[in-house]
Amino acid sequence: MPKRPFSLSGYGLGWSTRQRVSVIGIGLAVLLVLAAVVALLTGRTTAGDNQAAAPPSQPGSSTSASAGPSASAGAGSVAKPPQLADPVAFAKAAAALLWSYDTRAAGRDELLAGMRAWLTSETKYADWSSIAAQVPAPVLWSRMADQDQYATAAVTEAHYPSAFKEALADDPSAITEAYIYAVTVTGKQQIVWKKGGAGAEDRSITLAVQCRPNASCSLVSIAPSAVP
């Protein structure tokens, strides 16, 4: 048995205000300092043109538990990206995906392929490496599979970080360059493995999601942590 279960989690350091404005406004090199934490469901089904001026939904708490699609234990496949136009709702779904896996039902390559389907098709902004880094290396995955390890996720809350809101307030029109939103999601991950092994861990991650008007949202990257 592994000394400790592997878990998919976010990490990172804070951004400077200049970096946040750059990420939100210009989108150059989409969240340059990506390394982990700047993605469940209360979404809207349509997006209006008023997205150009402000985030489509107000930040705040959302309901807990399995609110949205996730790669649940025994499912045999990875959840498909939901057709959502609201950044907060989509980020919650994406966080549940990243915190969920099942070595008994889906191989490492299958998990990666499923996660890639959530990625924005705009290669100018997509940072696949930050997302793929959440999946363990083949050798570690094999050891996890030997222990029938799997994890499920429950999302408890999601909101726009204050740094994101401040940067957007400074330049509301900046969001129209790439329509990339930062959303911080919190929740809990339950991990189970052979012979009754189990554990639970609190999770927090900040995701960059792209939600252009009249289009479904997609995942851009896992980003550095911002001010709550």
Secondary structure, DSSP 8 states (H G I E B T S, - for coil): --SS------------HHHHHIIIII-TTSSTT-SS--------S---GGGGTS-SS--EE---SS-S----TT-SS---------HHHHHHHHHHHHT-EETTTS-HHHHHHHHHTTB-S-TTT--HHHHHTTS--HHHHHHHHHTT-EEEEEEEEEE--HHHHHHHHH-GGGGGGT-EEEEEEEEEEEEEETTTEEEEEEEEEEEEEE--TTS--EEEEE------
